[in-house]
Amino acid sequence: MAGIVAEKMIEMFVILIAGMIIYKCKLANAQASKTLSNLLLMVVSPLLILESYQMPFDWGLFYGLLWTF
């Protein structure tokens, strides 16, 4: 579990560094920043949520889901 958390923190740090480089080189303006933020909120975040639920099928979980309904 700690390995997964460390891996995600490293990924976020790399993205942060890439964003800083793009900003310092003035490759993105305010409009581009707004567009990228909207893309992250409307597309990437929901896809990450869906991806987090991907797991092998388990009848126990399925029956638990039916029981909750």
Buried (B, 14 or more C-beta within 10 A) or exposed (E): EEEEEEEEEEEEEEEEEEEEEBEEEEEEEEEEEEEBEEEEEEEEEEEEEEEEEEEEEEEEEEEEEEEEE
